[in-house]
Amino acid sequence: MLTLLNLLSAVALLVWGTHIVRTGILRVYGSDLRRILSRSVQKRPLAFAAGIGVTALVQSSNATALLATSFVASGLMALAPALAIMLGADVGTALMARVLTLDLSWLSPLLIFFGVIFFLTRKQTRLGQLGRVFIGLGLIILALQLIVEAAGPMTQAKGVKVLFSSLTGDVMLDALTGALFAMISYSSLAAVLLTATLATSKVISLKVALCLVVGANLGTGILALIGSSSQNAAGRRVALGSLLFKVAGCVLVLPLIGPLAQWVDGWPFRTQELVIAFHVLYNSVRCLACLPLTTQMAAFCTRIMPDRATPEDRVRPRHLDPAALDTPSLALVNAVRETLRMGDIVEQMLVNLLQVTRGGDPLLGKEIRKLDDDVDALYTAIKLYLARMPREDLSERDSRRWAEVIELAINLEQAGDIIEHMLSAVQDKKTSRSRSFSDNGLAEITALHSQLLVNLRLSLSVFLNGDQEGARRLRRAKQRFRLQERRYAHAHVDRLRQQVVQSIETSSLHLDLIADMKRLNSLFCAIAYAVLDNPEAGAGEEHEDDYVEQALEAAAQPPGHDVPPGSSAAG
């Protein structure tokens, strides 16, 4: 029993070491690796080589699969080059298996020792993250040694021999067992090393070992497909195509496994080295043979896994025509129209939020969260659309408009997140606890909400028309809202002093809501400064606005509070 626990802990240590290396490399070189993968899409050999290189660095074909899948799901990469990257990842992980099975016992303590020093002394620097990578590599090498040492006594146990004695002839059963090993250990490397150890100890024959190796590769493909279940159809096609390539390899090689075992057995290597060498050879031949077929596989995967029909109530971009990117002025108009759609959705979220706050239909909460997902989807589409626009071809006016569009899109996306946060607060602190606002408190929240809607509509109008008079009105409206919010906060404190029970029970929620509304108002009104920030804005009008704002603030102060001349309590 202790020997089995030692083996399981060694496998777990191997998986953990791989995880540390992967996360450390991605933290230090993540953006560079993404750039390498995203640019390696013009030619299949280049994409294949990029898959090998990235997998060798991160020590995990699963990490490379996640990167490639995310690119395809976001529309930044076609399916065919992504499949080429996945084939390269399979070769890369096989090559690293060969490297890590060399006698590197002397290297493990050095890597762990210096890695811990670098990580603890320079934790927040790039050198500290590289120390994390060194620790992971040291743990991987140490885990491989522990696997070999723990598997040795197990191979002599009678129960283990009886268990593996059934793996003596059925190549399909042997391959499925290898796939199960890889899925349980979450690593084809661990499964292949365990297989090599069992073959070296004569617990299983070389033929069975080769079947287990083929099955281990199949198991990683199944894991990748399961891991991509949360992606859209485009992302899942990457894992599906990679799995189909592996299934094809299994179908072709398993009938020939007997002659291959006899051929490999004649090589001048130890049994463990024979298993690892077959692992490298099998993946290299299979991937090189499949590389010219990535386009056909991409078409096949698209046919059997088409994009799901978008429900009528599910928002998607309507105006972002890729053909218009060659005409920047037209592309900007398209982006403006889509951004206005974002504004309409945010407005609907605000309307629904007030109904939930008043105790309306609780199902509106789900609608608000769905609308926030729609806002996020439109924001991502607009952001990627603008990123594809050649900014060097934009005039000064179009460049300013480009900046206005992206700024408002960012603000609306943040506003959607704030509204969803406000919904969670209302449901947690009010609805679930059966509490209610006082009449005055609810009236104040309703008044702020109404002014917030007015400011949102005005901001969208200013964004659309670029009207400077409207921008100045919006800026004054922002100041009035902030003064009104401050006055309502003081009124709420007065109710607390009067021991109003409802105000005491909902005090935290009340103050949080009006503070969040203040943040929303700032996001909506930010477009006013973008419109006024150009040479056409008149200085005299700016000066007049300052006097108006000071007058508004003075009128909003509690009795007995003096405002120094020329000061502003914008807060």
Residue, then its C-alpha position, 0 to 999 in steps of 0.5 A: m500500500l505504501t509503495l502505491l502511495n509513493l507512486l501516486s505521489a510521484v505522479a502528482l509531483l510530476v504533474w505539479g512540476t509541469h504546472i509550475v513550469r507552465t505557469g512560470i513560463l507563461r507569466v514571463y514570456g506569455s505575451d511573446l509566446r502568444r505573439i509567436l503563435s499568432r504570427s505563425v499562421q502563414k505557412r504550415p511548417l512554421a506553425f508546426a515548428a512554433g508548436i514544437g518550440v512553445t511546447a518545449l518551453v511550457q512542458s505541456s501540450n495542453a498549455t499549447a492547446l489552450l493557447a491555440t484554442s483561444f486564438v481560434a475561438s476569438g477569430l484571431m487564427a484559422l483552424a488549419p494553422a491551429l491544427a498544425i500547431m497542435l501537431g507540433a505540440d505532440v512532437g514537442t512533448a515527445l521530444m521533451a520526454r526523451v530529454l527528461t529521461l536522460d540521467l539528470s539526477w545531478l541537475s535536480p537539486l541545483l535547479i531546486f536550490f537556485g530556483v528557491i533562492f531566486f523566487l524568494t528574493r526576487k519574487q515580483t521580478r522576472l528573475g523570480q518567475l524564472g526561479r519558479v520555472f527552475i523549481g518546476l524543472g527540478l521537481i519534474i526530474l525528481a518526480l521521474q526518479l521517484i516514479v522509477e524507484a516506486a514502480g520498481p517494487m510494485t512490478q515485483a508484486k504478485g497482484v500487479k503481475v496478475l493485473f497486467s497479465s491480462l495485457t498480453g494480446d488485445v491491442m485495442l484493450d492495451a491502447l485503451t488502458g494506455a489512454l486511461f493511464a494518461m487521463i488519470s495522471y493528466s500527463s502522457l509523459a507520466a503514462v509513458l514513463l510508467t509504461a517504460t518502467l513496467a516494460t524494463s521490469k518484464v511485467i509487460s512485453l514490449k508489444v504491450a508497452l508500445c500499445l500503451v504508448v499509442g493509447a497514452n497519446l490518444g488519452t491526451g487528445i481526449l483530455a484536450l477535447i474535454g477541456s475545450s467543452s467550455q469554448n465555442a464551436a470554433g475552439r472545440r474544433v481544434a481539439l476535435g481535429s487533434l483527436l481525430f489525427k490521433v485516432a487515425g494514427c492509432v487505427l493505422v499503427l495498431p494492426l502493425i504493432g506486432p512487426l513494429a515490436q519485433w523491429v524495435d526490439g532489434w535496436p541496440f538500446r535498453t528496454q526503457e530507451l526503446v519505449i521512449a524512442f518509439h514514442v518519439l518516432y511514432n509522434s514524429v512520423r504521425c504528425l509529419a504525415c498529417l501536416p499536409l492534411t490540416t486543411q482537409m481536416a479543418a473542413f471536415c471538423t467544420r462540417i461535423m461541428p458547425d457553429r450553433a445557430t445564434p438564438e434570436d435573443r442573443v446579441r451579436p455584432r450587426h454592423l462590423d463589416p470586415a470589408a469596410l476596414d479598407t475604408p477607415s471612415l466607413a469602418l469607424v461609422n460601423a464601430v460607432r453604430e455598434t457602440l451605440r447598441m452597447g449603450d442601449i443594452v446598458e440602458q436596459m440593464l439600468v431599467n431592469l435593475l431599478q425594477v429588481t431594487r423595487g422588489g419586482d420580478p426576480l427573473l429580471g436578475k438573470e436577464i441583467r446577467k445575460l445582457d452583461d454577457d451581451v455587452d461583453a461580447l459586443y465590446t470584444a467584437i468592437k475592440l478586435y474590429l478597431a485593432r484590425m483597422p490600419r491607424e497609420d491611414l487615419s487622418e487626425r480627425d479619424s484618429r480622434r474619433w477612433a479614440e472616442v469609440i474605444e474609450l466609450a466602449i471600454n466605459l460601457e463594458q465597465a458600466g455593465d460590470i458595475i450594474e451586475h455587481m449592484l444586482s448581486a448586492v441587491q439580491d444578497k443584502k436586500t432580497s435574500r434577507s427580506r429587507s426593504f428601503s425606507d420610502n425616502g431612501l427608495a425615492e432618493i435611489t429612484a431620483l438618482h437612477s432617473q438622472l443617471l438614465v438622462n445622463l446616459r442618453l445625453s452622453l450617447s447623443v454627444f458621442l454620436n453628434g460631437d456637439q460641444e454644447g451638448a458636451r458642456r451640458l453633460r459636464r454640468a449634469k455630471q456635477r449636478f449628479r455628484l452634488q445630488e449624490r452627496r446631499y442624499a448621502h447626508a440625508h441618509v445619515d440623518r435618517l440613521r440618527q433618527q433611528v429609522v429601522q429600514s434605513i439602519e437595515t439597508s444602510s450599507l446597501h443604500l450607500d453602496l448603490i449611490a456610490d456605484m451610481k456615482r461611478l456609473n455617472s462618471l463613466f457615462c459623462a467621460i465622453a464630454y471631456a473627449v469632445l471638448d478636448n480639441p482646439e475648437a473648444g472655446a476658453g470663454e465657455e470653459h470659464e463660464d462653466d466653472y462659475v456655473e459649477q461653483a454656483l451649483e455646488a454652493a446651492a447644494q451645500p448643507p446649511g452653515h457650510d461655506v465654500p471658499p471662493g474659486s474652490s470646487a468640491a467635486g469629490 
